[in-house]
């Protein structure tokens, strides 16, 4: 670390120590949320670290540190507001598209799917845990018999037996 870096580090530390709680309070009053205020205060000091020119320029110390912090925080607030507008617009556009797309499931289709999943869960509750896990890994996760065997610590032949057991159990319960 050079002498200049050490001096900058000391300046940033002093600036943080002397002004962080004030900046946090200022942001909390504007945002109405201490979590967002803490995030933005952090981002403000992070911006300071990235913008070393503010500290290393012709004036190595900030003459008005609170003014500099306030200006930086305001810019970050504006950036955040723009990002939130963009996110809301994007989500609204997605919602509009989802209702227009022909393959979007209707509420009735969603209900049928949830009821089917509930019935499958009830049926699977009646099988041994390893057999159920093998079934879920193979049919839902797409794992190969060998990978399922490795995960369960059993042979590939045992995985095949588990799958047959579950399928027979499902057939008996649903018949």
C-alpha positions, 0 to 999 in steps of 0.5 A: 500500500502506497502512502497515497493509498494509506492517506485515502483510506484514512480519509474514507475511514474518517468520513465514514466515522464522522458522517455515516450516522448522519447520512443514514438518518437523512436517507431514512427520513427520505425513504421511510425505511431503515433497510433501504436507507442502510443500503443506500448509505452503503452504496454512497460510501462505495461510490466514494471508494470508486470515485477516488478522484474526489479525494485525490483531486486538486483538493485531497480533502472534501471541503463540504463532505455532507454536501458531497455525500448528499449529492451522491446519495441523491444521484443514487436515489434517482438511479434507484427510482429509475430502476424501480420504474423500469422494473414495474414497467417490465412486470406490467408488460410481462403480466399483459403478455401472459394474459395474451399468450395462448399457452398461458394456463387459465385459473381452472387449469392451474386448479386442476394441476394443483389438485393432481399434484396434491393427489400425487403427493398423497399417493407418494406418501404411501411408499418408502422414503427411498423409493419416493426419492428415487421416483422424484429424482428420476421422473421430476429431476430427470436424473439417470438411474445411475445418478439416482443410485449414487445419490441414494447409496444403492445399486442401479438394480435397486433404483429400478426396483424402487421405481417399479414399486412406486409405479405399481403403488400409483397404479393400485391407488389410482385404479 
